[in-house]
């Protein structure tokens, strides 16, 4: 398999890939980094990936536990970053319990929702200059 392309947005330049680096779509990186952020393209190599539901705030302790089971990457449907606020407003008007939806139903209701990735093993990622 070929590497996949992802983005990271931050206030400081990304100089090296470290464990627990979050990457996503360009829209997610722009939203996460904020106005004037530095955008860095990151290639992710194929590796053992565990799929998880977005928990909103990923704790290092939980990510270490996932890594200890041999995973190099965590993928999840990002339920916030990269989704326009207008789309959220429309979805909330149509569905009371948006947080309780399965990923498949959430994606149908909010088509801008996209995957994000957390790098557990830095050997599986490289910064594209």
Secondary structure, 3 states (H helix, E strand, C coil): CCCEEEEEEECCCCCCCCCCEEEECHHHHHHHHCCCCEEEEEEECCCCEEECCCCCCCCHHHHHHHHHCCCCEEEEECCCCCCCHHHHHHHHHHCCCHHHCCHHHHHHHCCCCCEEEEECCHHHEEEEC
